[in-house]
Amino acid sequence: MRRKLAVTALVLGLLALALGRQPATRAADHADGPATTADPTADITDVFAWMSPDARQMYLAMGIGRNVGSNFRFSDNVQYVFHTNSKAAFSTTGGTSYDIICEFDVSGQMRCWAGNDYFVGGDPNGIRSQDGRFQAYAGLRNDSFFFNLTGFKDTAKIVGTVAPSLSFDAAGCPKVDASTSAFLVNQLKTQDGAPAKDDFLHFNLGMIVVAVDKALVTRGGPIVGVWGSTHRKS
């Protein structure tokens, strides 16, 4: 059900954009404009967050670049930041922030800090804080985001042809009957009628992965929000 809802939301978003409307959206980011693409060392594709099976650690992963080459290196002029905010309940305000910042020097050595923890190292298998509550790794990895780009493009073409005939509700969502919705959802799930394939399967990214003690990121409560950013150092 969750996957179907996500696909349906994508269809509705395509329809709205085809008519020049801009609803609130949530998306992965794998194809930026020329300015960002020109410097893949600062270009975030995805940020993932999940808990360990025993719920004692939170894992954070940030993908950098898009289909980068084997010579990719993280920039010594960029800060890579995981932002976390914890709360006692779902809310749009307040909370306790805990940011994790990682940098690289010209040799590629990684250094990170979070709260009072600071550590540095050149181990290709990752680095660990002295108390063991924080670990970080950086390296070249396969893009973990599954995306049927071919099906998406085919659906976008169809949407473009029908968009002028649609009407929208007060929230900006296009009114689509059940048969049209089912057709578009199926189109997103296939490639020319065949099962969908991951068009990003062989894309490589620079990946920063962090494992942090859950207690450090839940000081404000058990509800944790996560987002990532990159910043050029002045």
C-alpha positions as CSV (number, residue, x, y, z in Angstrom):
1,M,0.0,0.0,0.0
2,R,2.8,2.5,0.9
3,R,4.5,1.9,-2.5
4,K,1.2,2.3,-4.4
5,L,0.5,5.6,-2.6
6,A,3.9,6.9,-3.4
7,V,3.5,6.0,-7.1
8,T,0.1,7.6,-7.2
9,A,1.5,10.8,-5.6
10,L,4.1,10.9,-8.3
11,V,1.5,10.7,-11.0
12,L,-0.5,13.5,-9.4
13,G,2.6,15.6,-9.2
14,L,3.4,15.1,-12.8
15,L,-0.1,16.1,-13.8
16,A,0.0,19.3,-11.7
17,L,3.4,20.3,-13.0
18,A,2.3,19.7,-16.6
19,L,-0.2,22.5,-16.0
20,G,2.2,24.8,-14.3
21,R,1.0,24.1,-10.8
22,Q,3.5,23.4,-7.9
23,P,2.1,21.2,-5.1
24,A,4.2,20.3,-2.1
25,T,6.4,17.4,-3.1
26,R,8.9,14.9,-1.7
27,A,11.5,13.5,-4.1
28,A,15.0,12.1,-4.7
29,D,17.4,14.4,-6.5
30,H,19.5,12.7,-9.2
31,A,19.5,15.2,-12.1
32,D,20.2,18.8,-11.3
33,G,20.7,21.8,-13.4
34,P,24.1,22.7,-15.0
35,A,25.5,24.7,-12.1
36,T,25.1,21.9,-9.6
37,T,26.0,19.1,-12.0
38,A,29.2,20.9,-12.8
39,D,30.5,20.2,-9.3
40,P,29.4,16.7,-8.2
41,T,31.4,16.9,-5.0
42,A,28.7,19.1,-3.5
43,D,25.6,17.6,-5.1
44,I,23.4,15.5,-2.8
45,T,21.4,12.8,-4.5
46,D,19.7,11.1,-1.5
47,V,19.8,11.1,2.3
48,F,18.7,7.8,4.0
49,A,18.1,7.1,7.7
50,W,17.1,3.9,9.4
51,M,17.5,2.1,12.7
52,S,19.6,-1.0,13.4
53,P,17.6,-4.2,14.1
54,D,18.2,-3.9,17.8
55,A,17.2,-0.2,17.7
56,R,20.4,0.9,19.5
57,Q,22.0,2.8,16.6
58,M,20.8,5.1,13.8
59,Y,22.3,4.7,10.4
60,L,22.6,7.8,8.1
61,A,23.8,7.7,4.5
62,M,24.3,10.6,2.1
63,G,24.9,10.1,-1.7
64,I,27.1,12.7,-3.4
65,G,27.3,13.2,-7.2
66,R,25.5,11.4,-10.0
67,N,27.1,8.4,-11.8
68,V,30.6,9.6,-10.9
69,G,33.8,8.1,-12.2
70,S,36.3,5.9,-10.3
71,N,38.5,9.0,-9.8
72,F,35.8,10.8,-7.7
73,R,37.1,12.4,-4.5
74,F,35.2,14.3,-1.8
75,S,36.1,18.0,-1.9
76,D,38.4,19.5,0.7
77,N,36.4,22.7,0.3
78,V,33.0,21.3,1.3
79,Q,31.3,20.4,4.6
80,Y,28.9,17.5,4.5
81,V,26.3,17.7,7.2
82,F,23.6,15.4,8.6
83,H,21.1,17.4,10.5
84,T,18.9,15.6,13.1
85,N,16.1,17.0,15.2
86,S,14.3,15.0,17.9
87,K,11.0,15.7,19.6
88,A,8.6,14.0,22.0
89,A,5.8,14.2,19.4
90,F,5.2,15.1,15.8
91,S,5.3,18.9,15.5
92,T,6.5,21.5,13.0
93,T,8.3,23.5,15.7
94,G,10.8,23.0,18.5
95,G,12.9,20.0,19.1
96,T,16.6,19.2,20.0
97,S,19.1,19.5,17.2
98,Y,22.2,17.3,16.8
99,D,24.3,17.8,13.7
100,I,27.0,15.6,12.3
101,I,29.6,17.3,10.2
102,C,32.2,15.6,8.0
103,E,35.1,17.1,6.1
104,F,38.0,15.9,4.0
105,D,41.5,17.2,3.6
106,V,43.5,17.3,0.3
107,S,44.7,13.8,0.8
108,G,41.2,12.5,1.3
109,Q,41.5,11.9,5.0
110,M,38.1,12.2,6.7
111,R,37.3,14.0,9.9
112,C,34.0,14.3,11.6
113,W,32.5,15.9,14.7
114,A,29.1,15.7,16.4
115,G,28.4,17.4,19.8
116,N,31.6,17.0,21.9
117,D,32.9,14.1,19.7
118,Y,35.6,14.8,17.2
119,F,37.7,12.2,15.4
120,V,39.9,11.9,12.3
121,G,41.5,9.1,10.4
122,G,42.5,7.7,7.1
123,D,41.3,4.1,7.5
124,P,39.5,3.0,4.2
125,N,37.2,0.9,6.3
126,G,36.0,3.9,8.3
127,I,36.7,5.8,11.5
128,R,35.4,5.5,15.0
129,S,35.1,7.9,17.9
130,Q,37.1,7.1,21.1
131,D,34.0,6.0,23.0
132,G,32.7,3.9,20.1
133,R,29.3,5.7,20.0
134,F,30.0,7.1,16.5
135,Q,31.4,5.6,13.3
136,A,31.8,7.0,9.8
137,Y,32.8,5.7,6.4
138,A,33.2,7.4,3.0
139,G,33.9,5.9,-0.3
140,L,32.6,5.0,-3.8
141,R,29.5,2.9,-3.8
142,N,26.6,1.9,-6.2
143,D,23.6,4.2,-6.2
144,S,21.2,2.6,-3.7
145,F,18.1,4.5,-5.1
146,F,15.9,2.3,-7.3
147,F,14.3,4.3,-10.1
148,N,12.5,3.1,-13.2
149,L,13.6,6.2,-15.2
150,T,12.3,4.8,-18.6
151,G,8.8,4.2,-17.2
152,F,8.9,7.7,-15.6
153,K,9.8,9.4,-18.9
154,D,7.1,7.4,-20.8
155,T,4.5,8.4,-18.2
156,A,5.6,12.1,-18.3
157,K,5.0,12.1,-22.1
158,I,1.5,10.7,-21.6
159,V,0.7,13.2,-18.9
160,G,1.8,16.1,-21.1
161,T,-0.7,15.1,-23.7
162,V,-3.7,14.9,-21.3
163,A,-2.9,17.7,-18.9
164,P,-4.8,20.5,-20.8
165,S,-8.1,18.6,-20.4
166,L,-7.8,18.1,-16.6
167,S,-9.4,20.0,-13.8
168,F,-8.0,20.5,-10.3
169,D,-9.5,20.6,-6.8
170,A,-8.9,23.3,-4.2
171,A,-5.7,21.6,-3.0
172,G,-4.2,21.7,-6.4
173,C,-4.6,18.0,-7.1
174,P,-5.8,16.9,-10.5
175,K,-9.1,15.1,-10.7
176,V,-8.4,11.7,-12.3
177,D,-10.8,8.8,-12.6
178,A,-9.9,5.3,-11.4
179,S,-9.2,3.8,-14.8
180,T,-6.8,6.7,-15.8
181,S,-5.1,6.5,-12.4
182,A,-4.6,2.7,-12.8
183,F,-3.3,3.1,-16.3
184,L,-0.7,5.7,-15.3
185,V,0.4,3.8,-12.2
186,N,0.9,0.7,-14.3
187,Q,2.9,2.8,-16.8
188,L,5.2,3.9,-14.1
189,K,5.8,0.3,-13.0
190,T,6.8,-1.0,-16.4
191,Q,9.2,-0.5,-19.3
192,D,7.4,-0.8,-22.6
193,G,5.1,-3.4,-21.0
194,A,7.9,-5.4,-19.5
195,P,8.7,-5.4,-15.7
196,A,10.4,-2.3,-14.4
197,K,14.2,-2.2,-14.2
198,D,16.5,-0.1,-12.0
199,D,18.0,2.5,-14.5
200,F,20.4,3.6,-11.8
201,L,21.7,0.1,-11.1
202,H,25.3,0.8,-12.4
203,F,25.5,4.4,-11.3
204,N,28.2,5.1,-8.8
205,L,28.1,7.8,-6.0
206,G,30.4,9.1,-3.4
207,M,28.7,7.8,-0.2
208,I,29.1,9.0,3.4
209,V,27.7,6.5,5.9
210,V,27.4,7.2,9.7
211,A,26.4,5.0,12.6
212,V,25.5,6.9,15.7
213,D,24.3,5.8,19.2
214,K,20.5,6.3,19.2
215,A,20.7,8.1,22.6
216,L,22.7,10.9,21.0
217,V,20.0,11.7,18.4
218,T,17.0,11.3,20.6
219,R,17.7,13.7,23.4
220,G,14.6,15.7,22.6
221,G,12.3,12.6,22.2
222,P,11.8,9.5,20.1
223,I,10.6,11.3,17.0
224,V,13.6,12.1,14.8
225,G,13.8,14.1,11.6
226,V,16.8,13.9,9.3
227,W,18.0,16.0,6.4
228,G,21.3,16.7,4.7
229,S,23.2,19.7,3.4
230,T,26.5,20.6,1.8
231,H,28.3,23.9,2.5
232,R,31.3,25.5,0.8
233,K,33.9,26.6,3.3
234,S,34.9,30.3,3.0
